[in-house]
Amino acid sequence: MSKNTVSNRFRTVDVDEYDENKFVDEEDGGENQLGPDEAEVDSLIRQGNLMEALQAVLKNPPINTKNQNVKDCAEGLVLKVLSAFKSSDVDKGVQSLDKNGVDLLMKYIYKGFETPSDNSSAVLLQWHEKALSAGGLGCIVRVLTARKTV
Amino acid sequence: MLSTDSSVIWPSSSSSSSSSSSSSSSASSPLLPPPLPPLLLPLLLPPPPLPPPLLLPPPPLLPSSSSSSSSSSSSSSSLPVEIAISPNNHEVHIYQKSGNQWVKSHELKEHNGHITGIDWAPKSDRIVTCGADRNAYVWSLKDGVWKPTLVILRINRAATFVKWSPLENKFAVGSGARLISVCYFESDNDWWVSKHIKKPIRSTVLSLDWHPNNVLLAAGSCDFKCRVFSAYIKEVEEKPGPTPWGSKMPFGAVLAEFGGAGGGGWVHSVSFSSSGNRLAWVSHDSTVTVVDGTKGSTPSQLKTEFLPLLSVLFISENSVVAAGHDCCPMLFRCDDGGSLTFVSKLDLPKASITRNISAMERFRNMDKRATTEDRNTALETLHQNSITQVSIYEGDQSDCRKFCTTGIDGAMTIWDFKSLEASIQGLRIM
């Protein structure tokens, strides 16, 4: 066996980038997507109008943008809204969404699972259960197969 | 009710030899070749004559479709009912229906790799098979034996799918080489010639379907797109008339392209309706989409809550049956405006009977598995694993009366719409 099996540092060239048959996804101009409006969502949370806050935070999802900050911002905002809900209201919240809304919510939930913090996983799991009963397994499959996500 | 009307057929060694009185079938393990009962002599009989067109009524069963079993493919032809399947290996087995049993009549062994596609042309009685060995063979029945003819596809990856055109003068092969091989017979040199459709396919072609005009070809591929190509071969046919998909159709031209755009999944299966105006496809992101060529090119997509579907088929101009990883065929309706709605699952489980477990069984379960629960790991659906292919069994694409599904569990199930409409509340096939 060759001697250098431990470190990968000698791999300085990513040969996949030079493969002429490499599949490159279409560019979808998403530079202007700014994510949900932070001010609007914050004010709705303060007013206690959580249903409206949920609708507002699921608007303008930063799916196509390459700006990671915008995506992180949006994810934080969504988590804030989801945590503000009472456990008994989660079901009502999910019912108020249409099919695309449930798919988008599931995308945010899985994004939130990726970076757990404090109580976030527990809250997200509650929402996940309700979103699953509304969207079914197809909803989760769409999260897995989406190449551009929040 | 479903179990009596829709028969589940397991084309394994035990079913083919159970037609005779051989009692050794139950003892034979699936690994040993089954003993040949005397009923397999039909190998030597000449093929049945086709009825003359005007004097006799048409034969009752006209299945001319492909169906798959054990994640491979099969196809059937006219009287007597025959089916060609591949049990996920290098061979094709042909079964004939005699009475209520399926009897194996031929074995086609020529491929060196797994068979990935089979299609049977009912009118010219030829079978085309394609495999992972990058080859395709056209089989013709001569003196009761199926003789293969190699088709040079000129591909450097496995073939994935094959389909005869409606007039059976050409066939299309999808492959992992990111291209479609359209093959036609050149009588001067007495061989099959292939022409390639390459651009703009960027990944493996998973599924193909021909338009009724014999020229247009729909292809679903792993680059998340469903496209309509022209496969016009001037050597074998006249110039086609204009269609809602386009009027200029040189070979290899893309007349329509759908899907992709950051979302979507691999397009597992495509299907034209019998008029050719509608095109349906199922994708790995658990969606079914239909586009109506006559109503502009905005497809109507339905995001389902099921696991991804693997096969789709138009069974009338307005209804689509699809099946996949949920092991259950589903019915969808496409209304005149072109929008798609889910109607019903077609495999509704009967109310599950909670068995009373005997005390002996409880203790045995407790001993072996530290639990006293009932050990029922079978799925509620008829199929116990994903359905890979849905095909027409009786009727045609404008009015299908029975369809058949085959899957990775090795089972072939035949579904009858009459009994489905009777057993499922409010189900009407339009």
Interface residues (C-beta under 8 A of the other chain):
Chain A: N21 F23 D25 E26 D28 I63 N64 K99 N100 D103 G135 G136 L137 G138 C139 V141 R142 T145 A146 R147 K148
Chain B: R178 R202 S203 D223 G260 A261 G262 G263 G264 G265 H284 D285 S286 T287 K303 T304 E305 F306 L307 P308
